[in-house]
Amino acid sequence: MPMVIFRLRNDSLYCYIAKQDMEAKVTELEHNHPQRWGGRVCLEGGKTYYVEPQPAVPTFPISLRATRSEL
């Protein structure tokens, strides 16, 4: 499971994948509500990851474990 770092930049959410030394803009997030955040994360370029849903929107930047999504 790679470690990913989510951060806000210019009102957009970005994901940095440390193992690949790659940063991409998040284009879609499965759960983006005040009481639930995370799930399937789609990135610019077509890669998709899954992060365990959090009970609330986290404070950014945040580091989380992610798995490759085959969806």
N, CA, C and O atoms as a Tinker XYZ file with bonds, in Angstrom:
   284  protein
     1  N      0.834000   -1.180000    0.000000    73     2
     2  CA     0.000000    0.000000    0.000000    64     1     3
     3  C      0.879000    1.245000    0.000000    63     2     4     5
     4  O      1.660000    1.453000    0.929000    81     3
     5  N      0.758000    2.069000   -1.031000    73     3     6
     6  CA     1.570000    3.283000   -1.041000    64     5     7
     7  C      1.033000    4.326000   -0.072000    63     6     8     9
     8  O     -0.156000    4.351000    0.245000    81     7
     9  N      1.922000    5.174000    0.383000    73     7    10
    10  CA     1.546000    6.310000    1.218000    64     9    11
    11  C      1.242000    7.467000    0.274000    63    10    12    13
    12  O      2.030000    7.760000   -0.626000    81    11
    13  N      0.117000    8.117000    0.474000    73    11    14
    14  CA    -0.244000    9.270000   -0.351000    64    13    15
    15  C     -0.473000   10.479000    0.553000    63    14    16    17
    16  O     -0.873000   10.343000    1.709000    81    15
    17  N     -0.214000   11.644000    0.011000    73    15    18
    18  CA    -0.400000   12.877000    0.749000    64    17    19
    19  C     -1.392000   13.730000   -0.029000    63    18    20    21
    20  O     -1.181000   14.027000   -1.205000    81    19
    21  N     -2.464000   14.116000    0.629000    73    19    22
    22  CA    -3.458000   14.994000    0.024000    64    21    23
    23  C     -3.214000   16.409000    0.527000    63    22    24    25
    24  O     -2.967000   16.625000    1.713000    81    23
    25  N     -3.287000   17.377000   -0.398000    73    23    26
    26  CA    -3.140000   18.772000    0.000000    64    25    27
    27  C     -3.970000   19.657000   -0.908000    63    26    28    29
    28  O     -4.263000   19.304000   -2.050000    81    27
    29  N     -4.339000   20.801000   -0.386000    73    27    30
    30  CA    -5.095000   21.782000   -1.154000    64    29    31
    31  C     -4.122000   22.782000   -1.759000    63    30    32    33
    32  O     -3.184000   23.236000   -1.103000    81    31
    33  N     -4.364000   23.117000   -3.029000    73    31    34
    34  CA    -3.571000   24.124000   -3.710000    64    33    35
    35  C     -4.507000   24.857000   -4.661000    63    34    36    37
    36  O     -5.122000   24.231000   -5.524000    81    35
    37  N     -4.622000   26.172000   -4.516000    73    35    38
    38  CA    -5.501000   26.983000   -5.366000    64    37    39
    39  C     -6.925000   26.430000   -5.393000    63    38    40    41
    40  O     -7.537000   26.338000   -6.457000    81    39
    41  N     -7.444000   26.067000   -4.239000    73    39    42
    42  CA    -8.809000   25.535000   -4.092000    64    41    43
    43  C     -9.037000   24.192000   -4.789000    63    42    44    45
    44  O    -10.184000   23.784000   -4.970000    81    43
    45  N     -7.975000   23.505000   -5.179000    73    43    46
    46  CA    -8.082000   22.172000   -5.775000    64    45    47
    47  C     -7.351000   21.177000   -4.887000    63    46    48    49
    48  O     -6.365000   21.521000   -4.235000    81    47
    49  N     -7.837000   19.947000   -4.867000    73    47    50
    50  CA    -7.222000   18.892000   -4.073000    64    49    51
    51  C     -6.221000   18.138000   -4.935000    63    50    52    53
    52  O     -6.536000   17.732000   -6.053000    81    51
    53  N     -5.016000   17.952000   -4.412000    73    51    54
    54  CA    -3.957000   17.224000   -5.105000    64    53    55
    55  C     -3.528000   16.037000   -4.269000    63    54    56    57
    56  O     -3.625000   16.057000   -3.042000    81    55
    57  N     -3.052000   15.001000   -4.944000    73    55    58
    58  CA    -2.586000   13.783000   -4.298000    64    57    59
    59  C     -1.153000   13.523000   -4.731000    63    58    60    61
    60  O     -0.866000   13.453000   -5.926000    81    59
    61  N     -0.251000   13.378000   -3.763000    73    59    62
    62  CA     1.143000   13.054000   -4.042000    64    61    63
    63  C      1.351000   11.597000   -3.656000    63    62    64    65
    64  O      1.094000   11.212000   -2.515000    81    63
    65  N      1.819000   10.779000   -4.606000    73    63    66
    66  CA     2.090000    9.369000   -4.359000    64    65    67
    67  C      3.596000    9.221000   -4.190000    63    66    68    69
    68  O      4.354000    9.288000   -5.158000    81    67
    69  N      4.014000    9.018000   -2.948000    73    67    70
    70  CA     5.438000    9.010000   -2.621000    64    69    71
    71  C      6.202000    7.912000   -3.356000    63    70    72    73
    72  O      7.312000    8.142000   -3.834000    81    71
    73  N      5.621000    6.736000   -3.448000    73    71    74
    74  CA     6.311000    5.606000   -4.066000    64    73    75
    75  C      6.634000    5.857000   -5.541000    63    74    76    77
    76  O      7.609000    5.318000   -6.065000    81    75
    77  N      5.819000    6.674000   -6.209000    73    75    78
    78  CA     6.014000    6.966000   -7.630000    64    77    79
    79  C      6.555000    8.371000   -7.869000    63    78    80    81
    80  O      6.796000    8.754000   -9.013000    81    79
    81  N      6.747000    9.145000   -6.799000    73    79    82
    82  CA     7.182000   10.532000   -6.896000    64    81    83
    83  C      6.329000   11.278000   -7.926000    63    82    84    85
    84  O      6.848000   11.927000   -8.835000    81    83
    85  N      5.002000   11.168000   -7.760000    73    83    86
    86  CA     4.060000   11.745000   -8.705000    64    85    87
    87  C      2.992000   12.532000   -7.952000    63    86    88    89
    88  O      2.489000   12.082000   -6.923000    81    87
    89  N      2.651000   13.707000   -8.473000    73    87    90
    90  CA     1.556000   14.477000   -7.920000    64    89    91
    91  C      0.527000   14.694000   -9.025000    63    90    92    93
    92  O      0.886000   15.001000  -10.162000    81    91
    93  N     -0.747000   14.534000   -8.691000    73    91    94
    94  CA    -1.819000   14.711000   -9.669000    64    93    95
    95  C     -3.026000   15.336000   -8.994000    63    94    96    97
    96  O     -3.251000   15.165000   -7.796000    81    95
    97  N     -3.787000   16.054000   -9.779000    73    95    98
    98  CA    -5.012000   16.677000   -9.296000    64    97    99
    99  C     -6.096000   15.618000   -9.129000    63    98   100   101
   100  O     -6.260000   14.750000   -9.986000    81    99
   101  N     -6.826000   15.691000   -8.036000    73    99   102
   102  CA    -7.948000   14.782000   -7.795000    64   101   103
   103  C     -9.119000   15.273000   -8.643000    63   102   104   105
   104  O     -9.556000   16.417000   -8.517000    81   103
   105  N     -9.620000   14.390000   -9.509000    73   103   106
   106  CA   -10.741000   14.761000  -10.380000    64   105   107
   107  C    -12.080000   14.287000   -9.844000    63   106   108   109
   108  O    -13.123000   14.842000  -10.190000    81   107
   109  N    -12.056000   13.254000   -8.992000    73   107   110
   110  CA   -13.296000   12.727000   -8.419000    64   109   111
   111  C    -12.986000   12.069000   -7.089000    63   110   112   113
   112  O    -11.966000   11.399000   -6.934000    81   111
   113  N    -13.879000   12.268000   -6.132000    73   111   114
   114  CA   -13.736000   11.689000   -4.800000    64   113   115
   115  C    -15.069000   11.075000   -4.428000    63   114   116   117
   116  O    -16.096000   11.753000   -4.447000    81   115
   117  N    -15.059000    9.792000   -4.087000    73   115   118
   118  CA   -16.309000    9.071000   -3.808000    64   117   119
   119  C    -17.115000    9.716000   -2.686000    63   118   120   121
   120  O    -18.318000    9.928000   -2.840000    81   119
   121  N    -16.482000   10.030000   -1.567000    73   119   122
   122  CA   -17.170000   10.639000   -0.422000    64   121   123
   123  C    -16.494000   11.970000   -0.107000    63   122   124   125
   124  O    -15.320000   12.011000    0.262000    81   123
   125  N    -17.234000   13.037000   -0.256000    73   123   126
   126  CA   -16.697000   14.362000    0.045000    64   125   127
   127  C    -17.771000   15.174000    0.763000    63   126   128   129
   128  O    -18.238000   16.202000    0.273000    81   127
   129  N    -18.146000   14.674000    1.941000    73   127   130
   130  CA   -19.198000   15.278000    2.751000    64   129   131
   131  C    -18.616000   15.616000    4.125000    63   130   132   133
   132  O    -17.616000   15.023000    4.530000    81   131
   133  N    -19.225000   16.557000    4.845000    73   131   134
   134  CA   -18.707000   16.907000    6.175000    64   133   135
   135  C    -18.615000   15.709000    7.130000    63   134   136   137
   136  O    -17.754000   15.697000    8.010000    81   135
   137  N    -19.485000   14.706000    6.974000    73   135   138
   138  CA   -19.466000   13.562000    7.888000    64   137   139
   139  C    -18.779000   12.319000    7.316000    63   138   140   141
   140  O    -18.721000   11.290000    7.989000    81   139
   141  N    -18.259000   12.396000    6.086000    73   139   142
   142  CA   -17.547000   11.252000    5.496000    64   141   143
   143  C    -16.685000   11.733000    4.338000    63   142   144   145
   144  O    -17.150000   12.476000    3.474000    81   143
   145  N    -15.407000   11.300000    4.325000    73   143   146
   146  CA   -14.473000   11.738000    3.295000    64   145   147
   147  C    -13.579000   10.563000    2.910000    63   146   148   149
   148  O    -13.098000    9.837000    3.780000    81   147
   149  N    -13.356000   10.373000    1.608000    73   147   150
   150  CA   -12.445000    9.321000    1.139000    64   149   151
   151  C    -13.116000    8.375000    0.171000    63   150   152   153
   152  O    -13.989000    8.775000   -0.598000    81   151
   153  N    -12.703000    7.100000    0.210000    73   151   154
   154  CA   -13.224000    6.101000   -0.721000    64   153   155
   155  C    -12.412000    6.098000   -2.008000    63   154   156   157
   156  O    -11.190000    6.241000   -1.982000    81   155
   157  N    -13.096000    5.934000   -3.128000    73   155   158
   158  CA   -12.420000    5.885000   -4.430000    64   157   159
   159  C    -11.964000    7.291000   -4.825000    63   158   160   161
   160  O    -12.743000    8.244000   -4.788000    81   159
   161  N    -10.690000    7.401000   -5.201000    73   159   162
   162  CA   -10.095000    8.674000   -5.580000    64   161   163
   163  C     -9.600000    8.556000   -7.020000    63   162   164   165
   164  O     -8.729000    7.737000   -7.312000    81   163
   165  N    -10.153000    9.371000   -7.918000    73   163   166
   166  CA    -9.728000    9.382000   -9.321000    64   165   167
   167  C     -8.794000   10.567000   -9.528000    63   166   168   169
   168  O     -9.074000   11.682000   -9.090000    81   167
   169  N     -7.671000   10.303000  -10.210000    73   167   170
   170  CA    -6.672000   11.340000  -10.447000    64   169   171
   171  C     -6.593000   11.703000  -11.919000    63   170   172   173
   172  O     -6.982000   10.926000  -12.791000    81   171
   173  N     -6.083000   12.901000  -12.179000    73   171   174
   174  CA    -5.790000   13.313000  -13.537000    64   173   175
   175  C     -4.864000   12.277000  -14.154000    63   174   176   177
   176  O     -3.929000   11.824000  -13.494000    81   175
   177  N     -5.093000   11.900000  -15.372000    73   175   178
   178  CA    -4.266000   10.889000  -16.009000    64   177   179
   179  C     -4.875000    9.507000  -15.936000    63   178   180   181
   180  O     -4.357000    8.574000  -16.550000    81   179
   181  N     -5.977000    9.349000  -15.191000    73   179   182
   182  CA    -6.698000    8.091000  -15.177000    64   181   183
   183  C     -6.404000    7.112000  -14.058000    63   182   184   185
   184  O     -7.077000    6.085000  -13.970000    81   183
   185  N     -5.432000    7.380000  -13.199000    73   183   186
   186  CA    -5.164000    6.448000  -12.097000    64   185   187
   187  C     -6.255000    6.572000  -11.041000    63   186   188   189
   188  O     -6.795000    7.651000  -10.799000    81   187
   189  N     -6.562000    5.440000  -10.424000    73   187   190
   190  CA    -7.590000    5.398000   -9.386000    64   189   191
   191  C     -7.037000    4.680000   -8.165000    63   190   192   193
   192  O     -6.410000    3.628000   -8.283000    81   191
   193  N     -7.274000    5.258000   -6.994000    73   191   194
   194  CA    -6.842000    4.675000   -5.730000    64   193   195
   195  C     -8.028000    4.614000   -4.784000    63   194   196   197
   196  O     -9.075000    5.212000   -5.034000    81   195
   197  N     -7.846000    3.887000   -3.703000    73   195   198
   198  CA    -8.877000    3.792000   -2.672000    64   197   199
   199  C     -8.234000    4.103000   -1.330000    63   198   200   201
   200  O     -7.233000    3.496000   -0.950000    81   199
   201  N     -8.825000    5.060000   -0.615000    73   199   202
   202  CA    -8.397000    5.353000    0.757000    64   201   203
   203  C     -9.572000    5.063000    1.676000    63   202   204   205
   204  O    -10.723000    5.339000    1.337000    81   203
   205  N     -9.279000    4.520000    2.811000    73   203   206
   206  CA   -10.321000    4.191000    3.787000    64   205   207
   207  C    -11.088000    5.460000    4.136000    63   206   208   209
   208  O    -10.474000    6.464000    4.497000    81   207
   209  N    -12.419000    5.440000    4.036000    73   207   210
   210  CA   -13.204000    6.635000    4.355000    64   209   211
   211  C    -12.939000    7.125000    5.781000    63   210   212   213
   212  O    -12.860000    6.345000    6.729000    81   211
   213  N    -12.808000    8.439000    5.890000    73   211   214
   214  CA   -12.571000    9.103000    7.167000    64   213   215
   215  C    -13.914000    9.592000    7.712000    63   214   216   217
   216  O    -14.829000    9.849000    6.931000    81   215
   217  N    -14.053000    9.725000    9.035000    73   215   218
   218  CA   -15.336000   10.132000    9.618000    64   217   219
   219  C    -15.703000   11.599000    9.376000    63   218   220   221
   220  O    -16.832000   12.002000    9.656000    81   219
   221  N    -14.773000   12.395000    8.864000    73   219   222
   222  CA   -15.027000   13.808000    8.565000    64   221   223
   223  C    -13.989000   14.271000    7.553000    63   222   224   225
   224  O    -13.011000   13.570000    7.296000    81   223
   225  N    -14.201000   15.438000    6.986000    73   223   226
   226  CA   -13.207000   16.001000    6.080000    64   225   227
   227  C    -11.957000   16.312000    6.904000    63   226   228   229
   228  O    -12.046000   17.028000    7.902000    81   227
   229  N    -10.797000   15.789000    6.507000    73   227   230
   230  CA    -9.585000   15.999000    7.300000    64   229   231
   231  C     -9.004000   17.397000    7.108000    63   230   232   233
   232  O     -9.395000   18.135000    6.203000    81   231
   233  N     -8.077000   17.731000    7.968000    73   231   234
   234  CA    -7.305000   18.955000    7.822000    64   233   235
   235  C     -6.139000   18.631000    6.894000    63   234   236   237
   236  O     -5.414000   17.663000    7.123000    81   235
   237  N     -5.956000   19.426000    5.861000    73   235   238
   238  CA    -4.903000   19.171000    4.879000    64   237   239
   239  C     -3.672000   19.991000    5.201000    63   238   240   241
   240  O     -3.802000   21.101000    5.718000    81   239
   241  N     -2.484000   19.487000    4.914000    73   239   242
   242  CA    -2.186000   18.204000    4.257000    64   241   243
   243  C     -2.371000   17.030000    5.216000    63   242   244   245
   244  O     -2.267000   17.173000    6.434000    81   243
   245  N     -2.648000   15.861000    4.626000    73   243   246
   246  CA    -2.816000   14.635000    5.399000    64   245   247
   247  C     -2.181000   13.471000    4.636000    63   246   248   249
   248  O     -2.293000   13.388000    3.413000    81   247
   249  N     -1.519000   12.582000    5.362000    73   247   250
   250  CA    -0.916000   11.377000    4.776000    64   249   251
   251  C     -1.789000   10.175000    5.111000    63   250   252   253
   252  O     -2.165000    9.970000    6.265000    81   251
   253  N     -2.107000    9.381000    4.091000    73   251   254
   254  CA    -2.944000    8.199000    4.274000    64   253   255
   255  C     -2.398000    7.055000    3.437000    63   254   256   257
   256  O     -1.674000    7.279000    2.467000    81   255
   257  N     -2.741000    5.838000    3.810000    73   255   258
   258  CA    -2.415000    4.658000    2.997000    64   257   259
   259  C     -3.481000    4.496000    1.926000    63   258   260   261
   260  O     -4.660000    4.759000    2.167000    81   259
   261  N     -3.064000    4.065000    0.747000    73   259   262
   262  CA    -4.003000    3.874000   -0.354000    64   261   263
   263  C     -3.719000    2.551000   -1.043000    63   262   264   265
   264  O     -2.599000    2.040000   -1.009000    81   263
   265  N     -4.747000    2.010000   -1.665000    73   263   266
   266  CA    -4.574000    0.813000   -2.482000    64   265   267
   267  C     -4.972000    1.166000   -3.900000    63   266   268   269
   268  O     -5.776000    2.070000   -4.128000    81   267
   269  N     -4.403000    0.444000   -4.847000    73   267   270
   270  CA    -4.771000    0.651000   -6.258000    64   269   271
   271  C     -6.180000    0.134000   -6.447000    63   270   272   273
   272  O     -6.503000   -0.972000   -6.015000    81   271
   273  N     -7.013000    0.922000   -7.086000    73   271   274
   274  CA    -8.383000    0.520000   -7.357000    64   273   275
   275  C     -8.454000   -0.023000   -8.771000    63   274   276   277
   276  O     -7.897000    0.570000   -9.695000    81   275
   277  N     -9.123000   -1.130000   -8.944000    73   275   278
   278  CA    -9.262000   -1.750000  -10.250000    64   277   279
   279  C    -10.599000   -1.411000  -10.881000    63   278   280   281
   280  O    -11.005000   -2.061000  -11.845000    81   279
   281  N    -11.293000   -0.409000  -10.363000    73   279   282
   282  CA   -12.607000   -0.013000  -10.871000    64   281   283
   283  C    -12.502000    0.721000  -12.177000    63   282   284
   284  O    -13.519000    1.124000  -12.742000    81   283
